[in-house]
Amino acid sequence: MRKGQLGFLAGTHLVNDLYQGAIPAMLPFLMSQRHYSYAAVSGLAFAASGLSSLLQPVFGALSDRRPLPWLVPTGFGTAALGVAAAGLSGNYLVTWLCVALAGIGIAAYHPPATSQARAAGGSSQKAMSVFSVGGTIGGALAPTLVTLVIGGAGFGGSPLLAVPALVMVILWALKGPWMRARGHTAATALVTGASAKAASNTGRSDDWRSFARLVAVIIGWSIPYVTVTSMVSLHAQRDLGESAAAGAAVLSTYTAAGAVGTLLGGWLGDRRGRMTSVRVGYLVALPALVGIAWAPAFPVLVLSAAVFGVAMFLPFAAQVTLGQDYLPNRPGTASGLTLGLAMAAGGLCSPAFGWLADTSGLPAVFCALLAAFVLPAVMATRLPDRTLTAPAPQSPPLAESAHTEQSR
């Protein structure tokens, strides 16, 4: 495991998903200050999660053909630009286009960054959970940052939201020379380009049938995840009479609990097998979603959201590595589909749930989510495991290798 590279990639994941989490955190302010309806803000959630996620498999396929490391800083930089511009726009169409731009940047980031993280971490579930939790922490910090910036300075302060991306772009530019000076080499991708054919001849065949089942499960995961992320803050304010700060707090609790669940899932996967974290996560998430739907008071909602966040992210790292092991010859495509196309279902369903919220209220939305979540929870318990030995990374020259060991 290359801890330095893995930690740095986790930092970029934090920044990238900070902007993914900033969009739902902005929705209550858009409703209160620009008077958008539930359907309107659900359309923005579609632009961020649905439309953009459809492009992730495209970026994944491109990264399988040849390494595209520049997509990592370009991705989170574009996401920051889109979020900042969306805050400055007073027109709904322009705001929608800016949010879509942010989503495209988020989509471009994930496949190459995930492949690099898997290469740096090897087969360890803990390593992938460390990379994943970077994104989860970013999502957890987003509501607080958005509340401080927009709540304090209004939408005119939106450019301040781009500062974390600017800092990380500078660090990314300095990373290469710094690592080369210390003798470190980039982690070798799992399988790319011509090596895919050689890998398939050694028994590392792609299991598309099992992968399709995994995608179906993650689609069922993404619908409640995206909808709860978009609606739980509004649920606290509109149905339980809480303040905007309280709504941001429950959203932060939910996403922070996801960080705990991601790390716990990696630890559990390394010790009890990754299918244990998958099955436990889905089975615990069901009653937690019941608590969100029928929460009689704010503390119950916070507790239910925390348990739901932990449970939903217990399987996260396992699902990413499982998808890459189902398609060992196409790790970028596997990352793009598990993190992208599957997540699109949640965004594509957002307008429908927004319409349901406008007509029947948010409790009806959470009840519908519960009904839709039962089938994927059952399917998750029947997914087959597949363990493959990752190919050995290319070794640096002997002198450089010795210098690398000394620098560590």
Secondary structure as UniProt FT lines:
FT   HELIX           3..34
FT   HELIX           38..45
FT   HELIX           46..51
FT   HELIX           52..53
FT   TURN            54..55
FT   HELIX           56..65
FT   TURN            69..70
FT   HELIX           71..88
FT   HELIX           92..121
FT   TURN            122..123
FT   HELIX           125..153
FT   HELIX           155..162
FT   HELIX           163..181
FT   TURN            182..183
FT   TURN            193..194
FT   HELIX           195..200
FT   TURN            201..203
FT   HELIX           208..238
FT   TURN            239..240
FT   HELIX           244..272
FT   HELIX           274..293
FT   HELIX           298..313
FT   TURN            314..315
FT   HELIX           316..326
FT   TURN            328..329
FT   HELIX           331..336
FT   HELIX           337..341
FT   HELIX           342..360
FT   HELIX           362..380
FT   TURN            381..382
FT   HELIX           398..407
//
